[in-house]
Amino acid sequence: MTRILPYEVEDDLVDEARATGRALCRVYRPQEVAVVLGRGGDAERELHLDAIDADHVPVYRRPGGGGAVVLDPGNVVVTLVLPMPGLGGIPVAFKAASDLVIAALAACGVPGVVQRGVSDLALGDRKLGGSCLRRERGLAHYTTTLLVAPDLALLDRYLQHPPREPEYRAGRVHGDFVTSLAAAGSPYSASSLTADLYGKLHILLIDPRF
């Protein structure tokens, strides 16, 4: 039976934001291939567990919602913890976080990224990043996984077709639905984007217009 571990990589950032009331960000590159389920995700329904177990790939469960994702060293993960009054307003929180990431990518020379569906980041009609959100009183914890130069074959190997999909996916299989910065001709590697994107996000988070 596949063991599912808690995904705790971002817990310290959330704790710091709770303690200080400041908006914080972290940008990092996964060091290994892993699969991460959403808070309510069903491993039997969403994952190809036989392949995951055969490849000895770890499976984690994050505190935020959304569908399962594959992390690999060709991805860049962006985490934002934003002070936000009250408890609700999930669409507002997604838009605020997406706007920050889109603006930071544009400042890095990656234009044309838009929010599609509930929370995806997309280039044209193809998904560039999947996002999730955990809302608690007074803050929003947002994470998106940007596909920079990933091994896209891993999506079909480890993930089933999701039980829910945004309208613009239109039933497409993973390989026809997602894209990457490498496929779009960007010179960025996951390592080089990590540093540049963190710098741009940090500037935006102290900009009073955001």
C-alpha positions as CSV (number, residue, x, y, z in Angstrom):
1,M,0.0,0.0,0.0
2,T,1.3,3.4,-1.0
3,R,2.3,5.5,2.0
4,I,1.1,9.2,1.9
5,L,3.3,11.7,3.8
6,P,2.4,15.2,4.9
7,Y,3.8,17.9,2.6
8,E,5.4,20.3,5.2
9,V,7.9,22.2,3.0
10,E,6.0,25.5,3.3
11,D,4.8,25.2,6.9
12,D,7.6,27.4,8.3
13,L,6.7,30.2,5.9
14,V,3.0,30.1,6.9
15,D,4.0,30.1,10.6
16,E,6.2,33.2,10.0
17,A,3.4,35.0,8.2
18,R,1.0,34.2,11.0
19,A,3.5,35.6,13.6
20,T,4.5,38.7,11.7
21,G,1.4,39.6,9.6
22,R,3.7,40.2,6.6
23,A,3.2,39.0,3.1
24,L,5.9,36.4,2.3
25,C,7.0,34.4,-0.7
26,R,9.2,31.4,-1.4
27,V,10.3,30.2,-4.8
28,Y,12.0,26.8,-5.0
29,R,12.9,24.0,-7.4
30,P,12.0,20.5,-6.3
31,Q,15.0,18.3,-5.7
32,E,13.3,15.0,-6.6
33,V,10.4,13.6,-8.5
34,A,7.3,13.4,-6.2
35,V,3.6,13.3,-6.4
36,V,1.4,15.6,-4.3
37,L,-2.3,15.1,-3.6
38,G,-4.7,17.9,-2.7
39,R,-6.2,18.0,0.8
40,G,-9.2,16.0,-0.2
41,G,-7.6,14.1,-3.1
42,D,-8.3,10.3,-3.7
43,A,-5.1,8.5,-4.5
44,E,-7.0,5.5,-6.0
45,R,-9.0,7.8,-8.3
46,E,-6.3,10.3,-9.2
47,L,-3.0,8.4,-9.4
48,H,-1.4,5.4,-11.2
49,L,-0.3,3.8,-8.0
50,D,1.3,0.8,-9.6
51,A,3.7,3.0,-11.6
52,I,4.4,5.2,-8.6
53,D,5.2,2.3,-6.4
54,A,7.3,0.6,-9.1
55,D,9.4,3.8,-9.5
56,H,9.6,4.3,-5.7
57,V,8.2,7.8,-6.1
58,P,7.1,9.4,-2.8
59,V,3.5,10.6,-2.5
60,Y,2.6,13.6,-0.3
61,R,-0.6,15.3,0.8
62,R,-0.6,19.1,0.9
63,P,-2.9,21.2,3.1
64,G,-4.4,23.1,0.2
65,G,-7.1,21.8,-2.2
66,G,-7.0,21.1,-5.9
67,G,-5.9,18.1,-8.0
68,A,-2.8,16.0,-7.9
69,V,0.5,17.3,-9.3
70,V,3.9,15.8,-10.3
71,L,6.9,17.7,-9.0
72,D,10.2,17.2,-10.7
73,P,13.4,19.3,-10.9
74,G,12.2,20.9,-14.1
75,N,9.5,22.7,-12.1
76,V,9.5,25.9,-10.1
77,V,7.2,26.1,-7.1
78,V,6.0,29.5,-6.0
79,T,4.4,29.9,-2.6
80,L,2.8,33.1,-1.4
81,V,1.3,33.7,2.1
82,L,-0.8,36.9,1.9
83,P,-2.5,38.7,4.8
84,M,-6.2,38.8,3.9
85,P,-9.1,39.8,6.1
86,G,-11.8,37.3,7.0
87,L,-12.0,33.7,6.0
88,G,-13.8,33.5,2.6
89,G,-13.2,35.0,-0.8
90,I,-11.4,32.1,-2.5
91,P,-11.8,33.6,-6.0
92,V,-10.5,37.0,-4.8
93,A,-7.5,35.3,-3.1
94,F,-6.7,33.2,-6.2
95,K,-6.9,36.4,-8.4
96,A,-4.7,38.4,-6.1
97,A,-2.0,35.7,-6.0
98,S,-2.2,34.9,-9.7
99,D,-1.9,38.6,-10.5
100,L,1.3,38.8,-8.5
101,V,2.9,35.7,-10.2
102,I,1.8,36.9,-13.6
103,A,3.3,40.3,-13.0
104,A,6.6,38.8,-11.7
105,L,6.8,36.5,-14.7
106,A,6.3,39.5,-17.0
107,A,9.0,41.4,-15.2
108,C,11.3,38.4,-15.8
109,G,10.6,38.6,-19.5
110,V,7.9,35.9,-19.6
111,P,4.8,37.7,-21.0
112,G,1.5,36.4,-22.0
113,V,0.7,34.3,-18.9
114,V,-3.0,34.5,-17.9
115,Q,-5.3,33.0,-15.3
116,R,-7.7,30.5,-16.8
117,G,-10.3,28.2,-15.2
118,V,-10.5,28.7,-11.4
119,S,-6.8,29.1,-10.8
120,D,-4.6,27.7,-13.6
121,L,-1.9,29.8,-15.1
122,A,-1.9,29.4,-18.9
123,L,-0.2,30.3,-22.1
124,G,-2.9,30.5,-24.7
125,D,-5.2,27.5,-24.2
126,R,-2.5,25.3,-22.5
127,K,-1.8,25.0,-18.8
128,L,1.6,26.3,-17.6
129,G,0.9,26.0,-13.8
130,G,-1.5,24.4,-11.5
131,S,-2.4,26.2,-8.3
132,C,-3.9,25.5,-4.9
133,L,-5.1,27.6,-2.0
134,R,-5.5,27.2,1.7
135,R,-7.6,29.9,3.4
136,E,-7.6,30.5,7.1
137,R,-8.7,33.5,9.1
138,G,-6.5,36.4,8.3
139,L,-4.3,34.9,5.5
140,A,-4.3,33.0,2.2
141,H,-1.6,30.4,1.5
142,Y,-1.2,30.0,-2.3
143,T,1.0,27.6,-4.2
144,T,1.5,27.2,-7.9
145,T,3.8,24.8,-9.8
146,L,5.2,26.3,-12.9
147,L,6.2,23.9,-15.7
148,V,9.6,25.3,-16.8
149,A,11.5,22.3,-18.4
150,P,9.8,19.2,-16.8
151,D,9.6,15.6,-18.0
152,L,6.0,15.8,-19.2
153,A,5.8,12.1,-19.8
154,L,5.7,11.7,-16.0
155,L,2.2,13.2,-16.0
156,D,0.7,10.4,-18.0
157,R,2.7,7.8,-16.1
158,Y,1.7,8.9,-12.6
159,L,-1.6,10.8,-13.0
160,Q,-5.0,9.6,-14.1
161,H,-7.3,12.0,-15.9
162,P,-8.5,14.3,-13.1
163,P,-12.1,13.7,-11.8
164,R,-12.8,17.4,-12.3
165,E,-11.4,19.7,-15.0
166,P,-11.8,23.3,-16.1
167,E,-14.0,24.0,-19.1
168,Y,-11.1,25.0,-21.3
169,R,-9.4,21.6,-20.9
170,A,-12.2,20.1,-23.0
171,G,-11.3,16.5,-22.2
172,R,-7.7,16.8,-23.4
173,V,-5.1,14.3,-22.1
174,H,-2.2,15.6,-20.1
175,G,0.1,15.8,-23.1
176,D,-2.3,17.9,-25.1
177,F,-3.4,20.1,-22.3
178,V,-0.1,21.3,-20.6
179,T,2.9,23.2,-21.9
180,S,6.1,24.5,-20.5
181,L,8.4,27.5,-20.8
182,A,10.9,25.4,-22.6
183,A,8.3,24.4,-25.2
184,A,7.3,28.1,-25.6
185,G,11.0,28.9,-26.4
186,S,12.0,30.5,-23.1
187,P,15.7,30.4,-22.3
188,Y,15.0,30.0,-18.6
189,S,16.0,26.8,-16.8
190,A,14.3,26.0,-13.5
191,S,17.4,27.1,-11.6
192,S,17.7,30.4,-13.3
193,L,14.0,31.3,-13.1
194,T,14.0,30.4,-9.4
195,A,16.3,33.3,-8.5
196,D,14.9,35.9,-10.9
197,L,11.3,35.2,-10.0
198,Y,11.9,35.4,-6.3
199,G,13.5,38.8,-6.7
200,K,10.7,40.2,-8.8
201,L,8.0,38.8,-6.4
202,H,9.8,40.3,-3.4
203,I,9.7,43.7,-5.0
204,L,6.0,43.4,-5.9
205,L,5.1,42.3,-2.3
206,I,6.5,45.5,-0.9
207,D,4.8,47.6,-3.7
208,P,1.8,49.3,-2.1
209,R,-0.2,48.9,-5.3
210,F,-0.4,45.2,-4.6
